Amino acid sequence: MKRQQFCVLLAALATVAAGMGMVYAAKEFPTENRIFLEPMSLSPTFSITALGVILCISGTLGVFGAACSTRAALLAYGLPAFVASSVGLIIGLRLLASVNSQSLDIETACLRSRGPENLPAGWSKWYENNYEQMATVLSSCRLHVPSALSLNACLQAGVGSVSDLRQTATSWDLFEWLESHGACSGFCFPGTPLFAGDVRSPCFRLFAEEVQARGNKLAGLTIGASFAAFLGVCCTACTIFFPWVEARIFEASSGSESE
């Protein structure tokens, strides 16, 4: 195998590995990440999976093209891989910017507001409203079942309004996780714990930290895999076209010297 073919083969294999890494990152996206990122549209797992599959297929074509010296297969590898890796870089960078800006906006809005009615329109108000809705249902449940100290206890008692809330509330799992892991209650402001315990500091700081950490990790994996594939395509292009360009330059210089 020529050195040129070997370099293209390595680049194609790197593209396959990058695609598999993107598919794995999206497939293994934990449920905890989903409850933090999906409500704010910060988990483009479908797009990442699709790009990973494209990179795997195009990289496989590149391996075939390098092994058989087939230009058509190399072209079928290069163009889709270049587009997919470029889109992956854009998605990763946009996700990185969105995660950090939105987590900062939530933290800033909660810190500057003196009460729920003063919260600006945005995710901080949305989550605060979700908490207040769940707290209202819990208070109503306790009127019928005084011994129920949490939404889970109300659910086990068969309270209809809590059962309906469990099926429709998008923040149930989120607040349960925050209260159990962060020893907090409420969102922007201290409130009644939804899942037992005493009134503690609000959960918005922990929420913002988790959104930032989990979003940055997903964005970093996407950017890293996309950059590896992009670099592989660029190396392939240089390996294939540089000798051709060098030959044309040599021919041009030889022609000028003969004249």
C-alpha positions as CSV (number, residue, x, y, z in Angstrom):
1,M,0.0,0.0,0.0
2,K,1.3,3.4,-1.0
3,R,1.9,6.1,1.6
4,Q,-0.9,8.2,0.1
5,Q,-3.4,5.3,0.4
6,F,-2.3,4.6,4.0
7,C,-2.8,8.3,5.0
8,V,-6.3,8.3,3.5
9,L,-7.1,5.0,5.2
10,L,-6.1,6.4,8.6
11,A,-8.2,9.5,8.0
12,A,-11.2,7.4,7.0
13,L,-10.8,5.2,10.1
14,A,-10.7,8.3,12.2
15,T,-13.9,9.5,10.6
16,V,-15.6,6.1,11.4
17,A,-14.3,6.3,15.0
18,A,-15.6,9.9,15.3
19,G,-19.0,8.9,14.0
20,M,-19.2,6.0,16.5
21,G,-18.3,8.3,19.3
22,M,-21.1,10.7,18.4
23,V,-23.6,7.9,18.2
24,Y,-22.4,6.5,21.5
25,A,-22.6,9.9,23.2
26,A,-26.2,10.5,22.0
27,K,-27.3,6.9,22.8
28,E,-25.8,6.9,26.3
29,F,-27.3,10.3,27.1
30,P,-28.5,9.7,30.7
31,T,-32.1,10.3,31.8
32,E,-30.8,12.8,34.3
33,N,-29.3,14.9,31.4
34,R,-32.6,14.8,29.6
35,I,-34.6,16.3,32.5
36,F,-32.1,19.1,32.7
37,L,-31.6,19.9,29.0
38,E,-34.6,18.7,27.0
39,P,-37.1,21.2,28.3
40,M,-34.9,24.1,27.1
41,S,-34.2,22.4,23.8
42,L,-30.5,21.9,24.7
43,S,-30.2,18.2,23.9
44,P,-30.0,17.8,20.1
45,T,-29.4,14.0,20.4
46,F,-31.3,13.1,17.2
47,S,-29.2,15.5,15.1
48,I,-26.0,14.2,16.8
49,T,-27.0,10.6,16.2
50,A,-27.8,11.3,12.5
51,L,-24.5,13.1,12.0
52,G,-22.7,10.2,13.6
53,V,-24.4,7.7,11.3
54,I,-23.4,9.7,8.3
55,L,-19.8,9.9,9.4
56,C,-19.7,6.1,10.0
57,I,-21.1,5.4,6.5
58,S,-18.9,7.9,4.7
59,G,-15.8,6.8,6.7
60,T,-16.5,3.2,5.6
61,L,-16.7,4.3,2.0
62,G,-13.4,6.1,2.6
63,V,-11.8,2.9,3.9
64,F,-13.0,1.1,0.8
65,G,-11.8,3.8,-1.5
66,A,-8.4,3.9,0.1
67,A,-8.0,0.1,-0.1
68,C,-9.2,-0.2,-3.7
69,S,-7.9,3.2,-4.9
70,T,-11.5,4.1,-6.0
71,R,-11.9,7.8,-6.6
72,A,-15.7,7.5,-6.7
73,A,-15.7,6.0,-3.2
74,L,-13.3,8.6,-1.9
75,L,-15.5,11.3,-3.3
76,A,-18.5,9.7,-1.6
77,Y,-16.5,9.7,1.6
78,G,-15.1,13.2,1.4
79,L,-18.2,15.3,0.7
80,P,-20.7,13.9,3.2
81,A,-18.0,13.7,5.9
82,F,-17.0,17.3,5.3
83,V,-20.6,18.5,5.5
84,A,-21.5,16.3,8.5
85,S,-18.4,17.3,10.5
86,S,-19.0,21.0,9.7
87,V,-22.6,20.8,10.8
88,G,-21.5,18.9,13.9
89,L,-19.0,21.7,14.8
90,I,-21.8,24.3,14.4
91,I,-24.2,22.3,16.5
92,G,-21.6,21.8,19.2
93,L,-20.5,25.4,19.3
94,R,-24.1,26.6,19.4
95,L,-25.0,24.2,22.2
96,L,-21.9,25.4,24.1
97,A,-23.0,29.0,23.8
98,S,-26.7,28.4,24.5
99,V,-26.0,26.3,27.6
100,N,-23.7,28.9,29.2
101,S,-25.9,31.9,28.3
102,Q,-29.2,30.3,29.5
103,S,-27.8,29.0,32.7
104,L,-26.3,32.4,33.4
105,D,-29.7,34.1,32.5
106,I,-31.6,31.8,34.9
107,E,-29.2,32.5,37.8
108,T,-29.2,36.2,37.1
109,A,-33.0,36.5,36.9
110,C,-33.5,34.6,40.2
111,L,-30.9,36.6,42.0
112,R,-32.3,40.0,40.9
113,S,-36.0,39.3,41.4
114,R,-37.6,39.9,44.8
115,G,-40.6,37.6,44.2
116,P,-42.2,35.3,41.7
117,E,-44.3,38.1,40.2
118,N,-41.1,40.1,39.4
119,L,-39.4,37.4,37.4
120,P,-38.8,38.3,33.8
121,A,-40.3,36.1,31.1
122,G,-38.0,33.2,30.4
123,W,-36.9,29.9,31.7
124,S,-36.5,31.1,35.3
125,K,-40.2,32.1,35.4
126,W,-41.2,28.9,33.6
127,Y,-39.6,26.7,36.2
128,E,-40.8,28.8,39.0
129,N,-44.4,28.5,37.7
130,N,-43.9,24.7,37.4
131,Y,-42.8,24.6,41.0
132,E,-45.8,26.6,42.2
133,Q,-48.2,24.4,40.3
134,M,-46.7,21.3,41.9
135,A,-46.7,23.0,45.4
136,T,-50.4,23.9,45.0
137,V,-51.3,20.3,44.1
138,L,-49.3,19.1,47.2
139,S,-51.1,21.5,49.4
140,S,-54.5,20.3,48.1
141,C,-53.4,16.7,48.6
142,R,-52.6,17.4,52.3
143,L,-56.1,18.7,52.9
144,H,-57.4,15.2,52.1
145,V,-54.4,13.2,53.3
146,P,-52.8,15.1,56.2
147,S,-50.1,12.3,56.7
148,A,-48.8,12.8,53.1
149,L,-45.6,14.8,53.3
150,S,-44.6,14.5,49.7
151,L,-46.0,14.2,46.2
152,N,-44.8,10.6,46.1
153,A,-46.8,9.9,49.3
154,C,-49.9,11.5,47.7
155,L,-49.3,9.4,44.6
156,Q,-49.2,6.2,46.6
157,A,-52.4,7.4,48.4
158,G,-54.1,7.5,45.0
159,V,-55.0,11.2,45.0
160,G,-56.3,11.8,41.5
161,S,-54.9,15.3,41.0
162,V,-51.4,14.1,41.9
163,S,-51.7,11.1,39.5
164,D,-52.7,13.5,36.7
165,L,-49.8,15.8,37.6
166,R,-47.3,12.9,37.5
167,Q,-48.4,12.2,33.9
168,T,-48.3,15.8,32.7
169,A,-45.7,17.6,34.7
170,T,-42.4,18.0,32.8
171,S,-40.5,19.0,36.0
172,W,-41.5,16.3,38.4
173,D,-38.3,14.3,37.9
174,L,-36.2,17.4,37.9
175,F,-37.4,18.8,41.3
176,E,-37.2,15.3,42.8
177,W,-33.5,15.1,41.7
178,L,-32.7,18.6,42.9
179,E,-34.2,18.1,46.3
180,S,-32.6,14.8,46.8
181,H,-29.1,15.8,45.6
182,G,-29.0,19.4,46.5
183,A,-30.8,19.7,49.8
184,C,-32.9,22.5,48.4
185,S,-36.6,23.4,47.9
186,G,-38.3,25.8,45.6
187,F,-36.7,27.2,42.5
188,C,-35.9,30.9,42.5
189,F,-37.2,31.3,46.1
190,P,-37.3,29.0,49.1
191,G,-40.6,27.1,49.2
192,T,-42.3,24.0,50.5
193,P,-40.4,20.8,49.7
194,L,-42.2,18.7,47.2
195,F,-40.6,15.4,48.2
196,A,-40.4,15.7,52.0
197,G,-37.9,17.6,54.2
198,D,-37.8,21.1,55.6
199,V,-37.8,24.5,53.8
200,R,-34.3,25.1,52.5
201,S,-32.4,27.3,50.1
202,P,-33.8,27.5,46.5
203,C,-32.6,25.1,43.8
204,F,-31.8,27.5,41.0
205,R,-28.0,27.6,41.7
206,L,-27.7,23.8,41.6
207,F,-29.9,23.7,38.5
208,A,-27.8,26.3,36.6
209,E,-24.6,24.4,37.6
210,E,-26.0,21.1,36.4
211,V,-27.3,22.5,33.1
212,Q,-23.9,24.1,32.4
213,A,-21.9,21.0,33.3
214,R,-24.0,18.5,31.4
215,G,-24.5,20.8,28.4
216,N,-20.8,21.6,28.2
217,K,-20.0,17.8,28.3
218,L,-22.3,17.0,25.4
219,A,-21.1,20.0,23.4
220,G,-17.5,19.1,24.1
221,L,-18.0,15.5,22.9
222,T,-19.8,16.7,19.8
223,I,-17.1,19.3,19.0
224,G,-14.3,16.9,19.6
225,A,-15.7,14.2,17.4
226,S,-16.7,16.6,14.6
227,F,-13.3,18.2,14.7
228,A,-11.5,14.9,14.4
229,A,-13.7,14.0,11.4
230,F,-13.2,17.4,9.8
231,L,-9.4,17.1,10.3
232,G,-9.5,13.7,8.7
233,V,-11.3,15.0,5.6
234,C,-8.9,17.9,5.3
235,C,-5.9,15.6,5.6
236,T,-7.4,13.3,2.9
237,A,-8.0,16.2,0.6
238,C,-4.4,17.4,1.1
239,T,-3.0,13.9,0.6
240,I,-5.0,13.4,-2.7
241,F,-4.7,16.9,-4.3
242,F,-1.3,18.1,-3.1
243,P,0.7,15.8,-5.4
244,W,-1.5,16.8,-8.3
245,V,-1.1,20.5,-7.6
246,E,2.7,20.0,-7.1
247,A,2.9,18.2,-10.5
248,R,1.0,21.0,-12.2
249,I,3.3,23.6,-10.7
250,F,6.3,21.6,-11.7
251,E,5.0,21.3,-15.3
252,A,4.3,25.0,-15.4
253,S,7.8,25.9,-14.1
254,S,9.4,23.5,-16.5
255,G,7.6,25.0,-19.4
256,S,8.6,28.5,-18.5
257,E,12.3,27.5,-18.2
258,S,12.3,25.8,-21.6
259,E,11.0,29.0,-23.2
